[in-house]
Amino acid sequence: MPRPIVATIHLDAMKHNLARAQACAPQSRVWGVVKANAYGHGLERALRGFAAADGLALVEIEHAVRLREMGWSKPILLLEGFFEPADLVTMAAFDFNGAVHTIEQIEMLEAARLPARLDLHLKMNTGMNRLGFTPAEFAQAHARLRAIPVVGEIALMTHFANADQPQTAYLPIEEQIRRFRSGAQNLPGACSLSNSAAVLRQGELKDALLSHWVRPGIMLYGATPSERSALDFDLRPSMTLSSAIIGRQTVAAGAGVGYGSCFRAEQAMQVGIVACGYADGYPRHAPPGTPVLVDGVKTRLIGRVSMDMMMVDLTPVPTAHVGSAVTLWGQGLPIDDVAQAASTIGYELMCALAPRVLVLED
């Protein structure tokens, strides 16, 4: 019998969350972002959960090939583009779109001899300072691409740094939009602007955010980049990580729990041992107090997370026993609540799911 830790993927939630993205940006086509093995959910499940997307976007060219082999016939976008000339051959063979964000990529395209033209997304750096041409460089890069025989359609894209922070004084989304409009002025091509945070603000920013394509990622998996909860946006958790109590201990007042005895019981208490640890993908740095559900009742993590186990306070659940159900995140316990307690983000928790965790779907 395998250990009781299971990640359950909720395909209906994935479909629902995609529909929410489409409803937020009804005049745009949607790239469903499936990088990092669909945020830990699996490409095969993403293919079914996001079947209604207009295209899929990711960074791993080998995973893009898998999507084609599994039957995805709609557009695929490589968000980081290509890294060597051989990638261009693969892109042409499988009809991939690719981002262009450096002069070196343009030089590779100028030297390429391909059997098909490539549709590309030219990326502008509007303040994220990660990838892309500056607004002042953008038109020249666009002209250079247009002169290359193997280049087909050129879309115009950027990425927002602070779309989830409406009140930020430094680099608000409105300033990035202004820079994008200035740098892309009079250039032909579809525009691709919004990540999840911006998609969720489409109704607020209206025409300023209007674009031909949007690129939702984390919202498709039922988490939010915003300080507001996923429930506020009618998003449903797409992954539930669950386990079970595999042991109980009665701990005396003043006794320590776990490695380093970093938790000391203030009074006699019942402690539940859960089959989940950092080797399963649960964050080792999650502190005492991180929320956990036992038999549907909210309680807390105590002690230090170890490789295969963690300990929880059974005081709120006196009837808990060996075999009691434990929810680490997901349905009934938003992943964002766990992430916030552990000083991280839901993205990292999903993507860190370890291969030894049994993955099922409902």
KEVEX-723611 format. One record per residue (C-alpha): residue number from 1; residue in three letters; x, y, z. Coordinates in nm, 3 decimals. Each point is the difference from the previous one (the first is absolute). Last residue first. Layout:
<nodes>
+-----+-----+---------+---------+---------+
|   n | res |      xx |      yy |      zz |
+-----+-----+---------+---------+---------+
| NUM | ALA |       X |       Y |       Z |
...
+-----+-----+---------+---------+---------+
</nodes>
This chain:
<nodes>
+-----+-----+---------+---------+---------+
|   n | res |      xx |      yy |      zz |
+-----+-----+---------+---------+---------+
| 362 | ASP |  -1.158 |   1.369 |  -0.993 |
| 361 | GLU |   0.366 |  -0.036 |  -0.071 |
| 360 | LEU |   0.281 |  -0.196 |   0.160 |
| 359 | VAL |   0.367 |   0.077 |   0.068 |
| 358 | LEU |   0.197 |  -0.221 |   0.237 |
| 357 | VAL |   0.284 |   0.201 |   0.153 |
| 356 | ARG |   0.341 |  -0.154 |  -0.077 |
| 355 | PRO |   0.061 |   0.247 |  -0.284 |
| 354 | ALA |   0.011 |   0.294 |   0.244 |
| 353 | LEU |  -0.239 |   0.297 |  -0.009 |
| 352 | ALA |   0.226 |   0.305 |  -0.012 |
| 351 | CYS |  -0.192 |   0.165 |  -0.286 |
| 350 | MET |  -0.321 |   0.020 |   0.200 |
| 349 | LEU |   0.168 |   0.141 |   0.312 |
| 348 | GLU |   0.206 |   0.247 |  -0.200 |
| 347 | TYR |  -0.300 |   0.142 |  -0.185 |
| 346 | GLY |  -0.195 |   0.035 |   0.325 |
| 345 | ILE |   0.244 |   0.261 |   0.121 |
| 344 | THR |   0.256 |   0.012 |   0.282 |
| 343 | SER |   0.021 |   0.128 |   0.354 |
| 342 | ALA |  -0.114 |  -0.333 |   0.150 |
| 341 | ALA |  -0.318 |   0.149 |   0.150 |
| 340 | GLN |  -0.068 |   0.175 |  -0.332 |
| 339 | ALA |   0.047 |  -0.323 |  -0.192 |
| 338 | VAL |  -0.241 |  -0.190 |   0.224 |
| 337 | ASP |  -0.267 |   0.267 |  -0.037 |
| 336 | ASP |   0.067 |   0.022 |  -0.377 |
| 335 | ILE |  -0.058 |  -0.374 |  -0.032 |
| 334 | PRO |  -0.356 |   0.055 |   0.116 |
| 333 | LEU |  -0.114 |  -0.257 |   0.259 |
| 332 | GLY |  -0.343 |  -0.157 |  -0.054 |
| 331 | GLN |   0.091 |  -0.141 |  -0.341 |
| 330 | GLY |   0.371 |   0.054 |  -0.047 |
| 329 | TRP |   0.279 |  -0.008 |   0.253 |
| 328 | LEU |   0.149 |  -0.236 |   0.262 |
| 327 | THR |  -0.326 |  -0.187 |   0.055 |
| 326 | VAL |   0.018 |  -0.281 |   0.256 |
| 325 | ALA |  -0.242 |  -0.292 |   0.032 |
| 324 | SER |   0.003 |  -0.202 |   0.322 |
| 323 | GLY |   0.168 |  -0.339 |  -0.043 |
| 322 | VAL |   0.154 |  -0.012 |   0.347 |
| 321 | HIS |  -0.246 |   0.195 |   0.211 |
| 320 | ALA |  -0.161 |   0.342 |   0.030 |
| 319 | THR |  -0.284 |   0.020 |   0.253 |
| 318 | PRO |   0.163 |   0.284 |   0.195 |
| 317 | VAL |   0.017 |   0.222 |  -0.311 |
| 316 | PRO |   0.071 |   0.356 |   0.122 |
| 315 | THR |   0.280 |  -0.131 |   0.228 |
| 314 | LEU |   0.144 |  -0.221 |  -0.276 |
| 313 | ASP |   0.302 |   0.224 |  -0.066 |
| 312 | VAL |   0.186 |  -0.116 |  -0.306 |
| 311 | MET |   0.332 |  -0.170 |  -0.066 |
| 310 | MET |   0.179 |  -0.048 |  -0.330 |
| 309 | MET |   0.145 |  -0.302 |  -0.169 |
| 308 | ASP |   0.218 |  -0.127 |  -0.284 |
| 307 | MET |   0.297 |   0.236 |  -0.017 |
| 306 | SER |  -0.073 |   0.198 |   0.316 |
| 305 | VAL |  -0.222 |   0.304 |   0.054 |
| 304 | ARG |   0.104 |   0.168 |   0.324 |
| 303 | GLY |  -0.231 |   0.013 |   0.297 |
| 302 | ILE |  -0.370 |   0.078 |  -0.008 |
| 301 | LEU |  -0.235 |   0.035 |  -0.298 |
| 300 | ARG |  -0.340 |   0.137 |   0.083 |
| 299 | THR |  -0.369 |  -0.084 |   0.024 |
| 298 | LYS |  -0.305 |   0.046 |  -0.218 |
| 297 | VAL |  -0.258 |  -0.275 |   0.024 |
| 296 | GLY |  -0.091 |  -0.198 |  -0.314 |
| 295 | ASP |   0.115 |  -0.333 |   0.143 |
| 294 | VAL |   0.333 |   0.168 |   0.064 |
| 293 | LEU |   0.053 |   0.322 |  -0.195 |
| 292 | VAL |   0.338 |   0.175 |   0.005 |
| 291 | PRO |   0.092 |   0.366 |   0.051 |
| 290 | THR |   0.363 |   0.111 |   0.054 |
| 289 | GLY |   0.022 |   0.077 |   0.373 |
| 288 | PRO |   0.348 |  -0.136 |   0.049 |
| 287 | PRO |   0.211 |   0.118 |  -0.294 |
| 286 | ALA |   0.018 |  -0.127 |  -0.358 |
| 285 | HIS |   0.375 |   0.000 |  -0.075 |
| 284 | ARG |   0.000 |  -0.365 |  -0.104 |
| 283 | PRO |  -0.246 |   0.081 |  -0.278 |
| 282 | TYR |  -0.221 |  -0.297 |  -0.096 |
| 281 | GLY |   0.137 |  -0.154 |  -0.319 |
| 280 | ASP |  -0.025 |  -0.368 |   0.086 |
| 279 | ALA |   0.364 |  -0.011 |   0.111 |
| 278 | TYR |  -0.088 |   0.300 |   0.220 |
| 277 | GLY |  -0.234 |  -0.211 |   0.205 |
| 276 | CYS |  -0.339 |  -0.168 |  -0.005 |
| 275 | ALA |  -0.131 |  -0.306 |   0.182 |
| 274 | VAL |  -0.153 |   0.189 |   0.293 |
| 273 | ILE |   0.080 |  -0.054 |   0.369 |
| 272 | GLY |  -0.273 |   0.124 |   0.233 |
| 271 | VAL |   0.083 |   0.159 |   0.335 |
| 270 | GLN |  -0.222 |  -0.009 |   0.308 |
| 269 | MET |   0.075 |   0.259 |   0.264 |
| 268 | ALA |   0.128 |   0.060 |   0.351 |
| 267 | GLN |   0.063 |   0.371 |   0.040 |
| 266 | GLU |   0.221 |   0.266 |  -0.157 |
| 265 | ALA |   0.150 |  -0.265 |  -0.226 |
| 264 | ARG |   0.345 |   0.098 |  -0.124 |
| 263 | PHE |   0.065 |   0.038 |  -0.373 |
| 262 | CYS |   0.360 |   0.041 |  -0.117 |
| 261 | SER |   0.093 |  -0.336 |   0.149 |
| 260 | GLY |   0.287 |   0.006 |  -0.251 |
| 259 | TYR |  -0.172 |  -0.266 |  -0.203 |
| 258 | GLY |  -0.359 |  -0.071 |   0.103 |
| 257 | VAL |  -0.208 |   0.080 |   0.308 |
| 256 | GLY |   0.136 |   0.123 |   0.331 |
| 255 | ALA |  -0.147 |  -0.066 |   0.341 |
| 254 | GLY |  -0.096 |   0.293 |   0.226 |
| 253 | ALA |  -0.342 |  -0.137 |   0.083 |
| 252 | ALA |  -0.011 |  -0.370 |  -0.077 |
| 251 | VAL |  -0.054 |  -0.138 |  -0.350 |
| 250 | THR |  -0.246 |  -0.278 |  -0.075 |
| 249 | GLN |   0.099 |  -0.135 |  -0.339 |
| 248 | ARG |  -0.204 |  -0.115 |  -0.295 |
| 247 | GLY |   0.091 |  -0.184 |  -0.318 |
| 246 | ILE |  -0.077 |  -0.035 |  -0.372 |
| 245 | ILE |  -0.241 |   0.295 |  -0.034 |
| 244 | ALA |  -0.094 |   0.021 |  -0.364 |
| 243 | SER |   0.091 |   0.171 |  -0.326 |
| 242 | SER |  -0.142 |   0.259 |  -0.236 |
| 241 | LEU |   0.127 |   0.244 |  -0.262 |
| 240 | THR |  -0.296 |   0.145 |  -0.186 |
| 239 | MET |   0.070 |   0.147 |  -0.343 |
| 238 | SER |  -0.228 |   0.204 |  -0.229 |
| 237 | PRO |  -0.126 |   0.237 |   0.266 |
| 236 | ARG |  -0.297 |   0.203 |  -0.126 |
| 235 | LEU |   0.004 |   0.364 |  -0.108 |
| 234 | ASP |  -0.303 |   0.221 |   0.059 |
| 233 | PHE |   0.214 |   0.316 |   0.014 |
| 232 | ASP |  -0.060 |   0.063 |   0.369 |
| 231 | LEU |   0.042 |  -0.374 |   0.052 |
| 230 | ALA |   0.358 |   0.029 |  -0.123 |
| 229 | SER |   0.066 |   0.228 |   0.295 |
| 228 | ARG |   0.110 |   0.360 |  -0.030 |
| 227 | GLU |   0.367 |   0.081 |   0.048 |
| 226 | SER |   0.036 |  -0.072 |  -0.370 |
| 225 | PRO |   0.202 |  -0.264 |  -0.182 |
| 224 | THR |  -0.298 |  -0.234 |   0.034 |
| 223 | ALA |  -0.047 |  -0.372 |   0.023 |
| 222 | GLY |  -0.251 |  -0.224 |  -0.174 |
| 221 | TYR |   0.221 |  -0.167 |  -0.258 |
| 220 | LEU |  -0.109 |   0.216 |  -0.291 |
| 219 | MET |   0.068 |   0.305 |   0.217 |
| 218 | ILE |   0.369 |  -0.094 |   0.010 |
| 217 | GLY |   0.049 |   0.036 |  -0.374 |
| 216 | PRO |  -0.208 |   0.238 |  -0.206 |
| 215 | ARG |   0.162 |   0.123 |  -0.324 |
| 214 | VAL |  -0.228 |   0.245 |  -0.182 |
| 213 | TRP |  -0.023 |   0.051 |  -0.377 |
| 212 | HIS |  -0.153 |   0.264 |  -0.231 |
| 211 | SER |   0.032 |   0.280 |   0.253 |
| 210 | LEU |  -0.214 |   0.236 |   0.208 |
| 209 | LEU |   0.182 |   0.108 |   0.312 |
| 208 | ALA |  -0.057 |   0.375 |  -0.031 |
| 207 | ASP |  -0.345 |  -0.074 |  -0.141 |
| 206 | LYS |  -0.133 |  -0.132 |   0.334 |
| 205 | LEU |   0.229 |   0.065 |   0.298 |
| 204 | GLU |  -0.244 |  -0.121 |   0.266 |
| 203 | GLY |  -0.160 |  -0.280 |  -0.201 |
| 202 | GLN |   0.342 |  -0.120 |  -0.116 |
| 201 | ARG |   0.135 |  -0.014 |   0.356 |
| 200 | LEU |  -0.019 |  -0.381 |   0.030 |
| 199 | VAL |   0.167 |  -0.029 |  -0.339 |
| 198 | ALA |   0.277 |   0.227 |   0.133 |
| 197 | ALA |   0.081 |  -0.228 |   0.292 |
| 196 | SER |  -0.018 |  -0.309 |  -0.219 |
| 195 | ASN |   0.240 |   0.136 |  -0.265 |
| 194 | SER |  -0.118 |   0.262 |  -0.246 |
| 193 | LEU |   0.165 |   0.160 |  -0.299 |
| 192 | SER |  -0.006 |  -0.179 |  -0.333 |
| 191 | CYS |  -0.049 |   0.231 |  -0.298 |
| 190 | ALA |  -0.073 |  -0.105 |  -0.358 |
| 189 | GLY |   0.218 |   0.148 |  -0.271 |
| 188 | PRO |   0.075 |   0.321 |  -0.184 |
| 187 | LEU |   0.222 |   0.271 |   0.151 |
| 186 | ASN |  -0.145 |   0.352 |   0.006 |
| 185 | GLN |   0.099 |   0.052 |   0.367 |
| 184 | ALA |   0.162 |  -0.307 |   0.154 |
| 183 | GLY |   0.248 |   0.192 |   0.218 |
| 182 | SER |  -0.254 |   0.260 |   0.112 |
| 181 | ARG |  -0.280 |  -0.249 |   0.059 |
| 180 | PHE |   0.235 |  -0.221 |   0.202 |
| 179 | ARG |   0.130 |   0.288 |   0.208 |
| 178 | ARG |  -0.354 |   0.114 |   0.079 |
| 177 | ILE |  -0.103 |  -0.354 |   0.092 |
| 176 | GLN |   0.300 |  -0.025 |   0.232 |
| 175 | GLU |  -0.101 |   0.329 |   0.160 |
| 174 | GLU |  -0.359 |  -0.114 |   0.049 |
| 173 | ILE |   0.125 |  -0.320 |   0.164 |
| 172 | PRO |   0.157 |   0.204 |   0.277 |
| 171 | LEU |   0.379 |   0.033 |  -0.009 |
| 170 | TYR |   0.074 |   0.125 |   0.350 |
| 169 | ALA |  -0.292 |   0.152 |   0.191 |
| 168 | THR |  -0.172 |  -0.335 |   0.047 |
| 167 | GLN |  -0.371 |   0.029 |   0.081 |
| 166 | PRO |  -0.134 |  -0.245 |  -0.257 |
| 165 | GLN |   0.252 |  -0.269 |   0.095 |
| 164 | ASP |  -0.079 |  -0.322 |  -0.190 |
| 163 | ALA |   0.097 |   0.157 |  -0.334 |
| 162 | ASN |   0.344 |   0.070 |   0.143 |
| 161 | ALA |   0.261 |  -0.139 |  -0.241 |
| 160 | PHE |  -0.207 |  -0.018 |  -0.318 |
| 159 | HIS |   0.130 |  -0.193 |  -0.300 |
| 158 | THR |   0.018 |   0.128 |  -0.357 |
| 157 | MET |  -0.112 |  -0.116 |  -0.342 |
| 156 | LEU |  -0.025 |   0.097 |  -0.365 |
| 155 | ALA |  -0.097 |  -0.264 |  -0.258 |
| 154 | ILE |   0.203 |  -0.056 |  -0.316 |
| 153 | GLU |  -0.147 |  -0.209 |  -0.280 |
| 152 | GLY |   0.237 |  -0.202 |  -0.219 |
| 151 | VAL |   0.378 |   0.006 |   0.032 |
| 150 | VAL |   0.204 |  -0.231 |  -0.224 |
| 149 | PRO |   0.071 |   0.277 |  -0.257 |
| 148 | ILE |   0.149 |   0.244 |   0.255 |
| 147 | ALA |  -0.077 |   0.367 |  -0.076 |
| 146 | ARG |  -0.292 |   0.012 |   0.241 |
| 145 | LEU |   0.231 |  -0.105 |   0.283 |
| 144 | ARG |   0.231 |   0.297 |  -0.058 |
| 143 | ALA |  -0.292 |   0.237 |  -0.008 |
| 142 | HIS |  -0.129 |  -0.135 |   0.333 |
| 141 | ALA |   0.342 |   0.030 |   0.162 |
| 140 | GLN |   0.019 |   0.361 |  -0.120 |
| 139 | ALA |  -0.348 |   0.072 |   0.135 |
| 138 | PHE |   0.086 |  -0.148 |   0.340 |
| 137 | GLU |   0.328 |   0.168 |   0.081 |
| 136 | ALA |  -0.146 |   0.316 |   0.160 |
| 135 | PRO |  -0.269 |  -0.203 |   0.181 |
| 134 | THR |   0.276 |  -0.219 |   0.146 |
| 133 | PHE |   0.043 |  -0.346 |  -0.148 |
| 132 | GLY |  -0.101 |  -0.304 |   0.201 |
| 131 | LEU |   0.070 |  -0.219 |   0.299 |
| 130 | ARG |   0.034 |   0.066 |   0.373 |
| 129 | ASN |  -0.003 |   0.370 |   0.066 |
| 128 | MET |  -0.369 |  -0.002 |   0.100 |
| 127 | GLY |  -0.008 |   0.363 |  -0.111 |
| 126 | THR |  -0.156 |   0.006 |  -0.347 |
| 125 | ASN |   0.232 |  -0.261 |  -0.149 |
| 124 | MET |  -0.161 |  -0.071 |  -0.337 |
| 123 | LYS |  -0.036 |  -0.348 |  -0.143 |
| 122 | LEU |  -0.042 |  -0.083 |  -0.367 |
| 121 | HIS |  -0.236 |  -0.297 |  -0.030 |
| 120 | LEU |   0.076 |  -0.214 |  -0.303 |
| 119 | ASP |  -0.171 |  -0.190 |  -0.279 |
| 118 | LEU |   0.257 |  -0.219 |  -0.176 |
| 117 | ARG |   0.016 |  -0.059 |  -0.375 |
| 116 | ALA |   0.042 |  -0.352 |  -0.128 |
| 115 | PRO |   0.273 |  -0.216 |  -0.156 |
| 114 | LEU |   0.277 |   0.185 |   0.187 |
| 113 | ARG |   0.335 |   0.152 |  -0.089 |
| 112 | ALA |   0.110 |   0.203 |   0.301 |
| 111 | ALA |   0.277 |   0.264 |  -0.001 |
| 110 | GLU |  -0.231 |   0.297 |   0.049 |
| 109 | LEU |  -0.197 |  -0.197 |   0.261 |
| 108 | MET |   0.314 |  -0.067 |   0.202 |
| 107 | GLU |   0.090 |   0.371 |  -0.018 |
| 106 | ILE |  -0.346 |   0.091 |   0.129 |
| 105 | GLN |   0.051 |  -0.236 |   0.292 |
| 104 | GLU |   0.334 |   0.165 |   0.081 |
| 103 | ILE |  -0.165 |   0.342 |  -0.007 |
| 102 | THR |  -0.212 |  -0.109 |   0.294 |
| 101 | HIS |  -0.370 |  -0.032 |   0.095 |
| 100 | VAL |  -0.167 |  -0.212 |  -0.266 |
|  99 | ALA |  -0.287 |  -0.216 |   0.126 |
|  98 | GLY |  -0.090 |  -0.310 |  -0.196 |
|  97 | ASN |  -0.297 |  -0.142 |  -0.188 |
|  96 | PHE |   0.021 |  -0.373 |  -0.067 |
|  95 | ASP |  -0.095 |  -0.170 |  -0.326 |
|  94 | PHE |   0.140 |  -0.346 |   0.082 |
|  93 | ALA |   0.267 |  -0.025 |  -0.272 |
|  92 | ALA |   0.064 |   0.375 |  -0.005 |
|  91 | MET |   0.052 |   0.014 |   0.376 |
|  90 | THR |   0.223 |  -0.306 |  -0.010 |
|  89 | VAL |   0.222 |   0.157 |  -0.267 |
|  88 | LEU |   0.008 |   0.323 |   0.199 |
|  87 | ASP |   0.114 |  -0.191 |   0.309 |
|  86 | ALA |   0.306 |  -0.120 |  -0.193 |
|  85 | PRO |   0.111 |   0.363 |  -0.032 |
|  84 | GLU |   0.045 |   0.035 |   0.377 |
|  83 | PHE |  -0.196 |   0.138 |   0.297 |
|  82 | PHE |  -0.351 |   0.049 |  -0.131 |
|  81 | GLY |  -0.293 |   0.202 |   0.130 |
|  80 | GLU |  -0.036 |   0.064 |   0.370 |
|  79 | LEU |  -0.380 |  -0.019 |  -0.017 |
|  78 | LEU |  -0.011 |  -0.281 |  -0.255 |
|  77 | LEU |  -0.352 |   0.039 |  -0.141 |
|  76 | ILE |  -0.215 |  -0.289 |  -0.122 |
|  75 | PRO |  -0.287 |   0.059 |  -0.242 |
|  74 | LYS |  -0.283 |  -0.254 |  -0.045 |
|  73 | SER |   0.060 |  -0.360 |  -0.105 |
|  72 | TRP |   0.047 |  -0.166 |   0.341 |
|  71 | GLY |   0.003 |  -0.374 |  -0.076 |
|  70 | MET |   0.220 |  -0.162 |   0.262 |
|  69 | GLU |   0.297 |   0.018 |  -0.237 |
|  68 | ARG |  -0.055 |   0.374 |  -0.036 |
|  67 | LEU |  -0.002 |   0.044 |   0.377 |
|  66 | ARG |   0.309 |  -0.218 |   0.027 |
|  65 | VAL |   0.185 |   0.229 |  -0.241 |
|  64 | ALA |  -0.087 |   0.295 |   0.223 |
|  63 | HIS |   0.138 |  -0.198 |   0.293 |
|  62 | GLU |   0.332 |  -0.034 |  -0.182 |
|  61 | ILE |  -0.004 |   0.373 |  -0.074 |
|  60 | GLU |  -0.032 |   0.088 |   0.369 |
|  59 | VAL |  -0.114 |   0.360 |   0.055 |
|  58 | LEU |  -0.379 |  -0.028 |  -0.005 |
|  57 | ALA |  -0.307 |   0.141 |  -0.174 |
|  56 | LEU |  -0.317 |  -0.175 |  -0.117 |
|  55 | GLY |  -0.242 |   0.138 |  -0.259 |
|  54 | ASP |  -0.360 |   0.107 |  -0.049 |
|  53 | ALA |  -0.101 |  -0.168 |   0.326 |
|  52 | ALA |  -0.305 |  -0.230 |  -0.005 |
|  51 | ALA |   0.206 |  -0.315 |   0.056 |
|  50 | PHE |   0.138 |   0.151 |   0.320 |
|  49 | GLY |  -0.088 |  -0.281 |   0.242 |
|  48 | ARG |   0.057 |  -0.269 |  -0.261 |
|  47 | LEU |   0.344 |   0.109 |  -0.119 |
|  46 | ALA |   0.082 |   0.112 |   0.352 |
|  45 | ARG |  -0.063 |  -0.355 |   0.120 |
|  44 | GLU |   0.247 |  -0.143 |  -0.251 |
|  43 | LEU |   0.250 |   0.275 |   0.079 |
|  42 | GLY |   0.010 |  -0.086 |   0.370 |
|  41 | HIS |  -0.132 |   0.196 |   0.299 |
|  40 | GLY |   0.336 |   0.120 |   0.133 |
|  39 | TYR |  -0.041 |   0.356 |  -0.127 |
|  38 | ALA |  -0.097 |  -0.135 |  -0.342 |
|  37 | ASN |   0.317 |  -0.211 |  -0.020 |
|  36 | ALA |   0.208 |   0.307 |   0.088 |
|  35 | LYS |  -0.167 |   0.204 |  -0.278 |
|  34 | VAL |  -0.369 |  -0.045 |  -0.079 |
|  33 | VAL |  -0.116 |   0.357 |  -0.066 |
|  32 | GLY |  -0.340 |   0.005 |  -0.172 |
|  31 | TRP |   0.033 |   0.257 |  -0.279 |
|  30 | VAL |  -0.338 |   0.165 |  -0.024 |
|  29 | ARG |  -0.155 |   0.202 |  -0.281 |
|  28 | SER |  -0.124 |   0.343 |   0.096 |
|  27 | GLN |  -0.336 |   0.179 |  -0.022 |
|  26 | PRO |  -0.149 |  -0.185 |   0.297 |
|  25 | ALA |   0.285 |   0.083 |   0.238 |
|  24 | CYS |  -0.148 |  -0.071 |   0.344 |
|  23 | ALA |  -0.242 |  -0.258 |  -0.144 |
|  22 | GLN |   0.280 |  -0.186 |  -0.177 |
|  21 | ALA |   0.202 |  -0.007 |   0.322 |
|  20 | ARG |  -0.306 |  -0.128 |   0.190 |
|  19 | ALA |  -0.054 |  -0.270 |  -0.265 |
|  18 | LEU |   0.359 |  -0.110 |   0.053 |
|  17 | ASN |  -0.070 |  -0.021 |   0.373 |
|  16 | HIS |  -0.306 |  -0.218 |  -0.059 |
|  15 | LYS |   0.187 |  -0.240 |  -0.227 |
|  14 | MET |   0.279 |  -0.034 |   0.257 |
|  13 | ALA |  -0.256 |  -0.048 |   0.276 |
|  12 | ASP |  -0.172 |  -0.275 |  -0.200 |
|  11 | LEU |   0.337 |  -0.170 |  -0.044 |
|  10 | HIS |   0.056 |  -0.025 |   0.376 |
|   9 | ILE |   0.344 |  -0.151 |   0.056 |
|   8 | THR |   0.035 |  -0.207 |   0.317 |
|   7 | ALA |   0.346 |  -0.009 |   0.154 |
|   6 | VAL |   0.031 |  -0.302 |   0.228 |
|   5 | ILE |   0.189 |  -0.083 |   0.320 |
|   4 | PRO |  -0.120 |  -0.330 |   0.146 |
|   3 | ARG |   0.328 |  -0.185 |  -0.044 |
|   2 | PRO |  -0.035 |  -0.279 |  -0.255 |
|   1 | MET |  -0.144 |  -0.343 |   0.091 |
+-----+-----+---------+---------+---------+
</nodes>
